[in-house]
Amino acid sequence: YPVSVPDTAVRREAEKAIAVCTGCVVRMRCLELSLRHWSVGQHGIWGGTFPDERAALRRDLVERQVDIGAPSLGGRVAS
């Protein structure tokens, strides 16, 4: 978990975690998990993304009414 507040400092602190994420075979599932379980997923590095990136992605999914509780984020629309 990066501890700095400024975005540039967070990115510097998280470089090693992002490097691990780059080659991870479950990267997309990790990202999906962070979006589905937002109380935990809003912190730290998940699926190679920073908290601000996931927040923007989550807002976009909510605006498009994608069911982020679904097993996959592959375009399933909430009813």
C-alpha positions in Angstrom: 0.0 0.0 0.0 1.5 3.3 -1.0 1.4 5.7 1.9 2.0 9.0 0.2 -0.7 11.4 -0.8 0.7 13.1 -3.8 0.1 11.0 -7.0 3.8 11.2 -8.0 5.0 9.9 -4.7 2.4 7.1 -4.7 3.6 6.0 -8.1 7.2 6.0 -7.0 6.4 3.9 -4.0 4.3 1.5 -5.9 6.7 0.8 -8.8 7.7 -2.7 -7.5 4.1 -3.7 -7.0 3.1 -2.6 -10.4 6.0 -4.5 -11.9 4.7 -7.7 -10.3 1.2 -7.0 -11.6 2.4 -6.5 -15.1 3.2 -10.2 -15.6 0.5 -11.6 -13.3 -1.9 -14.1 -14.9 -4.8 -13.1 -12.6 -4.4 -9.3 -13.1 -7.8 -8.8 -14.5 -9.5 -10.9 -11.9 -7.7 -9.0 -9.2 -9.0 -5.7 -10.7 -12.5 -7.1 -10.9 -12.3 -8.1 -7.3 -11.2 -4.7 -6.2 -14.1 -3.1 -8.1 -16.7 -5.5 -6.7 -15.5 -5.2 -3.1 -14.9 -1.5 -3.0 -14.6 -1.1 0.7 -11.3 -3.0 0.4 -10.5 -2.4 -3.3 -10.3 1.4 -3.0 -7.0 1.1 -1.2 -3.6 -0.1 -2.4 -2.6 -1.6 -5.7 -5.0 -4.0 -7.5 -4.6 -5.4 -11.0 -1.8 -3.0 -11.7 -3.9 0.1 -11.0 -3.8 2.9 -8.5 -6.7 3.9 -6.3 -7.5 7.0 -8.4 -7.5 4.9 -11.6 -9.9 2.3 -10.1 -12.2 5.1 -8.8 -12.5 6.5 -12.3 -13.1 3.1 -13.7 -15.7 2.3 -11.1 -17.5 5.6 -11.8 -17.5 4.8 -15.5 -18.9 1.3 -14.9 -21.7 2.7 -12.6 -22.6 5.4 -15.2 -22.9 2.7 -17.9 -24.8 0.6 -15.4 -22.5 -2.4 -15.6 -23.1 -4.9 -12.9 -19.8 -4.8 -11.0 -21.1 -7.6 -8.7 -21.1 -10.0 -11.7 -18.3 -12.6 -12.0 -16.9 -10.8 -15.0 -16.9 -7.1 -16.0 -17.5 -8.2 -19.7 -20.3 -5.8 -20.3 -23.1 -7.3 -18.3 -25.7 -4.6 -17.7 -27.4 -4.4 -14.3 -31.2 -4.8 -14.4 
